[in-house]
Every structure is written in C-alpha cells, then in structure tokens.
Amino acid sequence: SLLFAYALEQSALAAVDPEFELTLRRRALQCLPDAEAAFFAAPCDEPTPVDEASRALLAQMRRLHYELMLRHQASQQAEEAMEVAPPAHGVADFWPHCCNDASDLSGSGWHPVSAFALNEATLVSG
C-alpha cells in the first residue's frame, strides 16, 4: 500500500545521519502529511482490519515525525547560531603586540591619543 511506502521512506530518511542535507530533512518531514492524505483520501464504507493496521502505522509515523521535527529545529538553531555569532575579538586582540599589557606603552612609540590624532588628521586632510 502507499501508506506503507511512505512509512518506509520516512524510516529510511530518519535513519540517515541527523546532519543530513536539508532537502532530505524536508522530504522526511513531508512523509507523514502525504501518508495521511493517502489514508484519508481512500474510500471507506466500513472499517476493516487493514484500516486498523493503517491507523497504527500512522501513529508510529507521527511519533517519528515528532522526533524529526526536534532534530530539524535543533539543526536550524545551530545553523542560525553559527551565522549570528559575533567574532570573539577583545581589546587585547587589537592592542599593539609590542606591549605586554595596556599599561606598558613605554618604548613602543605608540600612544592611543597620538594614534587618534594621526587618524583624525588623515581624515581631515584626505
């Protein structure tokens, strides 16, 4: 039956590595709606033993769909966190390497006020 084919596809896609490609994740998430559409579209005069087995299969698919949704959301959040994370630069990363710390400016020839004045003069004259 078509319902069994959708359940098999969903199970196979769920067994793949959780970090699998986005199109495969989307397809795995589409299996349950497709299976439900196939089940409810079939003509049904009276309940049969096949209907009961189909309902049980749909229940299993719903549980797996929930797990797939959680995986998908977690991977999306991880991707967004990687995109939004600011660079980990502090003041020390930009401080002159000739100085051991911010208070040791002796002998370096660099001073924050003179550097600012030089940059400001360059901006004004340029």
RAJONOR-V836815 format. One record per helix or strand of 2 or more residues. SS is the DSSP state (@ for helix, = for strand). FROM is the first residue (numbers start at 1). TO is the last residue. If there is no record, write none. Layout:
((SS FROM TO) (SS FROM TO))
This chain:
((@ 2 15) (@ 22 41) (@ 49 84) (@ 91 94) (@ 112 125))
